[in-house]
Amino acid sequence: MASSLRIEIPKLPREIQEKIPISIRSAGDFYYMNELPPKIQELIREYVKKEVPVAYRVAYDLAPNISKYSDLEVLQSTKKTVVEYLRNYFQTVPGSYPFDPSFGCKLKYHLQTKDTQLRRLLVADEINGVVNALSSDLGIPIKVNNISITPMLSSMNTSLMCVISISIPGENNINISVDSLLNE
């Protein structure tokens, strides 16, 4: 079987071609393995057998990161991907996405309502809905551990900071912060 292997000299790497005598290279471009001298056959067999290890970096997605060097950051872990997706979902209010006006999360609206048990229920429901949808899309279990809402007082206004603690397999607790101010 090895003797019927057809070798194309011009397609071999330059390092291999340089080891083949010029008389063989200039006589023709195609040879069968059994037509070549034993030393050249062994050289080509070594090249054919050699496996080049290829390591691919994992990229889950891209995130915008505007800088003078580039405008996209590669998300290379499940944790970074989950955090980026959840931040995007929580920051997008319904009606702000141009191609699907119903897409978005009402978390910011719920945070701006009166502090009652109903608000806490609506906030928890909105967060759990988004987390469950993302968990289903990515195929990994994401669990909401804690939701805390803290008032942030300033001289001009009061905003609320919602800190969501989640856990995913193989990672410590992850905290995601959402500000109640609407940026419309």
Backbone as numpy.savetxt, mean C-alpha at the origin, in Angstrom:
# Nx Ny Nz CAx CAy CAz Cx Cy Cz
18.23 -34.03 -23.94 17.42 -32.85 -23.94 18.28 -31.59 -23.94
19.36 -31.58 -23.16 20.25 -30.42 -23.11 20.93 -30.20 -24.45
21.16 -31.28 -25.22 21.83 -31.12 -26.52 20.91 -30.47 -27.54
19.58 -30.54 -27.36 18.66 -29.92 -28.30 18.35 -28.47 -27.95
18.94 -27.96 -26.86 18.72 -26.59 -26.45 19.36 -25.65 -27.47
18.56 -24.74 -28.00 19.06 -23.80 -28.99 19.56 -22.54 -28.27
20.77 -22.15 -28.52 21.40 -21.02 -27.85 21.51 -19.87 -28.84
21.04 -18.72 -28.40 21.19 -17.50 -29.19 22.27 -16.67 -28.53
23.44 -16.63 -29.16 24.59 -15.95 -28.59 24.31 -14.45 -28.32
23.69 -13.71 -29.24 23.46 -12.28 -28.97 22.53 -12.01 -27.78
21.71 -12.98 -27.39 20.79 -12.78 -26.26 21.41 -13.15 -24.92
22.61 -13.70 -24.93 23.30 -14.01 -23.68 23.85 -12.73 -23.07
24.03 -12.67 -21.76 24.62 -11.48 -21.15 26.04 -11.25 -21.67
26.47 -10.00 -21.66 27.78 -9.62 -22.19 28.90 -10.39 -21.49
28.78 -10.62 -20.17 29.83 -11.35 -19.43 30.01 -12.76 -20.00
28.92 -13.40 -20.38 28.98 -14.75 -20.95 29.53 -14.67 -22.38
29.06 -13.71 -23.14 29.52 -13.57 -24.53 31.03 -13.35 -24.59
31.58 -12.59 -23.65 33.01 -12.32 -23.66 33.83 -13.56 -23.36
33.25 -14.55 -22.69 33.96 -15.79 -22.38 33.90 -16.79 -23.53
33.05 -16.54 -24.50 32.93 -17.41 -25.69 33.97 -16.94 -26.72
34.75 -17.86 -27.28 35.78 -17.45 -28.26 35.16 -16.68 -29.43
35.91 -15.73 -29.92 35.42 -14.89 -31.01 35.15 -15.71 -32.26
35.86 -16.79 -32.44 35.63 -17.63 -33.62 34.21 -18.21 -33.60
33.72 -18.57 -32.42 32.36 -19.11 -32.31 31.35 -17.98 -32.46
31.60 -16.84 -31.82 30.66 -15.71 -31.90 30.53 -15.17 -33.32
31.62 -15.14 -34.05 31.57 -14.56 -35.40 31.05 -15.55 -36.44
31.11 -16.85 -36.15 30.67 -17.85 -37.12 29.15 -17.91 -37.24
28.44 -17.58 -36.17 26.98 -17.64 -36.23 26.36 -17.14 -34.95
25.08 -16.84 -35.05 24.36 -16.34 -33.87 23.63 -17.44 -33.12
23.32 -18.57 -33.81 22.54 -19.64 -33.22 23.35 -20.93 -33.23
23.31 -21.64 -32.09 23.97 -22.94 -31.97 23.08 -23.84 -31.12
23.20 -25.14 -31.39 22.63 -26.10 -30.46 23.69 -26.42 -29.44
23.26 -26.76 -28.25 24.18 -26.97 -27.14 25.26 -27.99 -27.47
24.89 -29.08 -28.14 25.86 -30.14 -28.44 26.89 -29.72 -29.49
26.69 -28.61 -30.18 27.65 -28.12 -31.17 28.77 -27.30 -30.53
28.57 -26.88 -29.31 29.55 -26.03 -28.64 30.57 -26.85 -27.87
31.79 -26.30 -27.65 32.81 -27.01 -26.86 32.33 -27.25 -25.42
32.82 -28.29 -24.76 32.37 -28.65 -23.41 32.47 -27.49 -22.40
33.56 -26.72 -22.46 33.72 -25.62 -21.50 32.62 -24.56 -21.70
32.28 -24.29 -22.95 31.24 -23.30 -23.25 29.87 -23.86 -22.85
29.66 -25.17 -23.09 28.40 -25.79 -22.68 28.20 -25.65 -21.16
29.27 -25.91 -20.41 29.19 -25.81 -18.96 28.92 -24.37 -18.52
29.55 -23.42 -19.16 29.34 -22.01 -18.86 27.88 -21.60 -19.09
27.33 -22.05 -20.21 25.93 -21.72 -20.54 24.97 -22.45 -19.61
25.28 -23.72 -19.27 24.44 -24.47 -18.33 24.38 -23.75 -16.97
25.53 -23.27 -16.50 25.57 -22.53 -15.23 24.70 -21.28 -15.30
24.76 -20.59 -16.44 23.95 -19.39 -16.60 22.46 -19.72 -16.61
22.07 -20.77 -17.32 20.66 -21.15 -17.42 20.13 -21.62 -16.08
20.95 -22.37 -15.32 20.53 -22.89 -14.02 20.42 -21.80 -12.96
21.24 -20.78 -13.12 21.31 -19.73 -12.09 19.97 -19.03 -11.95
19.47 -18.99 -10.72 18.22 -18.29 -10.44 18.56 -16.97 -9.77
18.00 -15.93 -10.29 18.23 -14.61 -9.71 17.12 -14.35 -8.70
17.48 -14.16 -7.43 16.43 -13.87 -6.45 15.87 -12.46 -6.67
14.57 -12.38 -6.71 13.91 -11.11 -6.91 13.08 -10.82 -5.68
13.32 -9.68 -5.08 12.55 -9.29 -3.89 11.69 -8.09 -4.26
10.40 -8.28 -4.12 9.48 -7.19 -4.41 9.07 -6.53 -3.11
9.05 -5.22 -3.10 8.55 -4.50 -1.94 7.02 -4.48 -2.04
6.40 -4.61 -0.90 4.94 -4.62 -0.86 4.44 -3.18 -0.81
3.50 -2.88 -1.67 2.86 -1.57 -1.66 1.36 -1.78 -1.60
0.75 -1.35 -0.52 -0.69 -1.52 -0.36 -1.46 -0.44 -1.12
-0.94 0.78 -1.07 -1.61 1.89 -1.73 -0.69 3.10 -1.72
-1.19 4.20 -2.23 -0.45 5.45 -2.23 -1.24 6.50 -1.47
-0.52 7.40 -0.82 -1.17 8.48 -0.08 -0.55 9.80 -0.52
-1.35 10.85 -0.62 -0.78 12.14 -1.01 0.16 12.67 0.07
1.32 13.10 -0.34 2.31 13.68 0.56 3.05 14.73 -0.24
2.49 15.91 -0.32 3.03 16.95 -1.17 4.34 17.47 -0.57
5.39 17.41 -1.37 6.70 17.94 -0.98 7.44 18.34 -2.25
8.64 18.87 -2.08 9.39 19.27 -3.26 9.99 18.07 -4.00
9.98 16.90 -3.37 10.57 15.72 -4.00 9.54 14.82 -4.69
8.38 14.69 -4.07 7.38 13.81 -4.67 6.02 14.19 -4.15
5.00 13.63 -4.77 3.66 13.96 -4.31 2.89 12.76 -3.82
3.49 11.58 -3.82 2.81 10.39 -3.32 3.74 9.60 -2.41
3.18 9.10 -1.33 3.92 8.26 -0.39 3.38 6.84 -0.54
4.26 5.87 -0.62 3.86 4.48 -0.73 3.54 3.94 0.65
2.34 3.38 0.81 1.94 2.77 2.07 2.38 1.31 2.03
3.35 0.97 2.87 3.95 -0.36 2.80 3.58 -1.27 3.96
2.61 -0.88 4.76 2.18 -1.77 5.84 0.66 -1.68 5.98
0.12 -2.70 6.58 -1.33 -2.73 6.82 -1.73 -1.59 7.75
-0.90 -1.34 8.77 -1.20 -0.29 9.75 -1.31 1.07 9.05
-0.32 1.42 8.24 -0.35 2.72 7.55 -1.55 2.82 6.61
-1.87 1.73 5.95 -3.00 1.72 5.03 -4.31 1.94 5.78
-4.50 1.22 6.88 -5.73 1.36 7.66 -5.86 2.77 8.20
-4.78 3.32 8.77 -4.82 4.67 9.33 -5.15 5.69 8.23
-4.51 5.59 7.09 -4.76 6.54 5.99 -6.20 6.45 5.50
-6.70 5.24 5.30 -8.08 5.07 4.83 -9.09 5.62 5.84
-8.90 5.30 7.12 -9.83 5.78 8.13 -9.79 7.30 8.24
-8.60 7.89 8.21 -8.51 9.36 8.23 -9.27 9.96 7.06
-9.08 9.39 5.89 -9.77 9.91 4.70 -11.28 9.78 4.84
-11.76 8.63 5.30 -13.20 8.43 5.47 -13.77 9.41 6.50
-13.09 9.54 7.64 -13.60 10.39 8.70 -13.57 11.87 8.31
-12.63 12.27 7.46 -12.52 13.68 7.07 -13.45 14.05 5.92
-13.97 13.07 5.21 -14.83 13.35 4.05 -16.28 13.45 4.51
-16.85 14.62 4.34 -18.26 14.80 4.71 -19.14 14.52 3.49
-20.36 14.02 3.69 -21.25 13.74 2.56 -21.47 15.00 1.71
-21.42 14.83 0.41 -21.62 15.94 -0.51 -20.32 16.57 -0.98
-19.19 16.25 -0.34 -17.93 16.87 -0.74 -17.18 16.05 -1.79
-17.56 14.82 -1.98 -16.90 13.98 -2.97 -17.63 14.17 -4.30
-16.96 14.66 -5.34 -17.67 15.09 -6.55 -18.37 13.99 -7.35
-17.86 12.78 -7.32 -18.42 11.73 -8.16 -19.50 10.90 -7.47
-19.60 11.04 -6.14 -20.61 10.32 -5.38 -21.01 11.18 -4.18
-22.03 12.02 -4.35 -22.43 12.93 -3.27 -22.85 12.23 -1.98
-23.27 10.97 -2.07 -23.69 10.27 -0.85 -22.50 9.69 -0.07
-21.31 9.68 -0.70 -20.12 9.14 -0.04 -19.65 10.11 1.04
-19.31 9.59 2.19 -18.77 10.42 3.25 -19.20 9.91 4.61
-18.69 10.58 5.62 -18.93 10.19 7.00 -19.52 11.39 7.74
-20.57 11.19 8.48 -21.24 12.28 9.20 -20.67 12.49 10.60
-19.48 11.97 10.84 -18.87 12.08 12.16 -18.71 13.53 12.60
-18.25 14.40 11.71 -18.06 15.81 12.08 -19.39 16.49 12.42
-20.45 16.13 11.72 -21.77 16.69 12.03 -22.23 16.22 13.41
-22.04 14.95 13.69 -22.46 14.39 14.97 -21.66 15.00 16.13
-20.39 15.28 15.89 -19.57 15.88 16.94 -20.04 17.29 17.30
-20.66 17.97 16.36 -21.09 19.35 16.59 -22.47 19.45 17.25
-23.10 18.34 17.50 -24.42 18.39 18.15 -24.26 18.47 19.67
-25.37 18.67 20.35 -25.37 18.79 21.80 -24.85 17.51 22.45
-24.07 17.67 23.51 -23.45 16.54 24.20 -24.50 15.76 24.98
-25.01 14.72 24.37 -26.01 13.87 25.00 -25.66 12.42 24.73
-26.42 11.54 25.33 -26.24 10.12 25.08 -26.51 9.80 23.60
-27.46 10.53 23.00 -27.77 10.31 21.59 -26.56 10.64 20.72
-25.85 11.72 21.01 -24.65 12.07 20.24 -23.61 10.98 20.36
-23.37 10.51 21.57 -22.37 9.44 21.76 -22.75 8.19 20.98
-24.04 7.88 20.95 -24.53 6.73 20.19 -24.35 6.94 18.69
-24.68 8.13 18.19 -24.51 8.42 16.76 -23.04 8.40 16.35
-22.17 8.96 17.19 -20.73 8.96 16.90 -20.21 7.53 16.85
-20.55 6.74 17.86 -20.09 5.34 17.91 -20.62 4.55 16.71
-21.88 4.78 16.34 -22.47 4.08 15.21 -21.77 4.46 13.90
-21.49 5.74 13.72 -20.81 6.20 12.50 -19.40 5.62 12.40
-18.67 5.65 13.50 -17.30 5.12 13.51 -17.31 3.62 13.27
-18.18 2.90 13.96 -18.24 1.44 13.77 -18.66 1.07 12.34
-19.56 1.85 11.75 -19.95 1.59 10.36 -18.80 1.73 9.39
-18.00 2.79 9.56 -16.85 3.01 8.69 -15.79 1.94 8.92
-15.51 1.63 10.17 -14.50 0.61 10.50 -14.92 -0.76 9.98
-16.18 -1.12 10.13 -16.66 -2.41 9.63 -16.60 -2.48 8.10
-16.92 -1.38 7.43 -16.82 -1.36 5.96 -15.38 -1.53 5.51
-14.46 -0.83 6.17 -13.05 -0.95 5.81 -12.52 -2.34 6.13
-12.92 -2.88 7.26 -12.52 -4.24 7.64 -12.97 -5.25 6.59
-14.18 -5.08 6.11 -14.72 -5.96 5.07 -13.97 -5.79 3.75
-13.70 -4.54 3.38 -12.98 -4.28 2.12 -11.56 -4.83 2.13
-10.83 -4.65 3.24 -9.45 -5.10 3.32 -9.32 -6.56 3.71
-10.39 -7.14 4.26 -10.35 -8.55 4.65 -9.54 -8.80 5.91
-9.42 -7.81 6.78 -8.72 -8.00 8.05 -9.63 -7.53 9.18
-9.54 -8.18 10.34 -10.38 -7.75 11.46 -9.84 -6.46 12.08
-10.69 -5.43 12.12 -10.35 -4.16 12.76 -11.36 -3.97 13.89
-10.85 -3.69 15.08 -11.73 -3.57 16.24 -11.59 -2.17 16.84
-12.71 -1.53 17.13 -12.70 -0.24 17.82 -12.61 -0.51 19.31
-11.55 -0.02 19.94 -11.34 -0.24 21.38 -11.97 0.85 22.23
-11.80 2.11 21.80 -12.26 3.22 22.62 -12.51 4.44 21.74
-13.49 5.23 22.13 -13.77 6.50 21.46 -13.84 7.55 22.55
-12.98 8.57 22.45 -13.04 9.65 23.43 -13.21 10.98 22.71
-14.06 11.83 23.28 -14.35 13.14 22.70 -13.92 14.18 23.73
-12.98 15.05 23.31 -12.43 16.04 24.22 -12.64 17.44 23.65
-13.17 18.38 24.44 -13.31 19.76 23.95 -11.94 20.43 23.86
-11.74 21.18 22.80 -10.50 21.93 22.57 -10.88 23.41 22.57
-10.57 24.11 23.65 -10.96 25.50 23.81 -9.91 26.42 23.20
-10.38 27.43 22.49 -9.50 28.48 21.99 -10.20 29.81 22.20
-9.53 30.91 21.92 -10.13 32.22 22.16 -11.29 32.51 21.21
-11.30 31.86 20.05 -12.33 32.14 19.05 -13.50 31.16 19.09
-13.19 29.91 19.35 -14.25 28.91 19.30 -13.88 27.68 20.13
-14.79 26.78 20.19 -14.54 25.50 20.84 -14.76 24.41 19.81
-13.76 23.60 19.65 -13.91 22.46 18.75 -13.77 21.19 19.58
-14.11 20.11 19.00 -14.03 18.83 19.70 -13.04 17.94 18.98
-12.22 17.26 19.75 -11.27 16.31 19.20 -11.76 14.92 19.55
-11.98 14.13 18.53 -12.43 12.75 18.72 -11.22 11.84 18.49
-10.83 11.10 19.49 -9.71 10.17 19.38 -10.29 8.76 19.36
-10.00 8.05 18.28 -10.53 6.70 18.08 -9.37 5.72 18.23
-9.47 4.80 19.15 -8.45 3.79 19.37 -8.92 2.49 18.72
-8.12 2.00 17.77 -8.47 0.75 17.07 -7.33 -0.25 17.22
-7.62 -1.49 16.96 -6.58 -2.52 16.95 -6.77 -3.39 15.71
-5.62 -3.77 15.15 -5.59 -4.71 14.04 -4.59 -5.80 14.41
-4.73 -7.00 13.86 -3.82 -8.09 14.23 -2.36 -7.74 13.95
-1.51 -8.04 14.92 -0.08 -7.83 14.75 0.39 -6.41 15.03
-0.48 -5.55 15.48 -0.11 -4.15 15.76 -0.60 -3.77 17.16
0.07 -2.78 17.75 -0.40 -2.20 19.01 -1.63 -1.35 18.71
-2.25 -0.85 19.77 -3.39 0.05 19.57 -2.98 1.24 18.71
-3.88 1.64 17.84 -3.63 2.76 16.93 -4.65 3.84 17.27
-4.17 5.07 17.46 -5.06 6.20 17.75 -5.19 7.08 16.52
-6.41 7.42 16.18 -6.71 8.29 15.05 -7.50 9.48 15.59
-7.03 10.69 15.29 -7.70 11.90 15.77 -8.50 12.55 14.65
-9.71 13.00 15.01 -10.57 13.71 14.06 -11.04 14.99 14.74
-10.85 16.13 14.09 -11.28 17.42 14.60 -12.72 17.67 14.15
-13.50 18.32 14.98 -14.91 18.53 14.65 -15.14 19.70 13.69
-14.13 20.52 13.44 -14.33 21.67 12.56 -14.53 21.20 11.13
-15.56 21.74 10.51 -15.85 21.42 9.11 -15.01 22.33 8.21
-14.28 21.76 7.30 -13.44 22.53 6.38 -14.10 22.62 5.02
-15.23 23.26 4.95 -15.95 23.32 3.68 -15.80 24.72 3.10
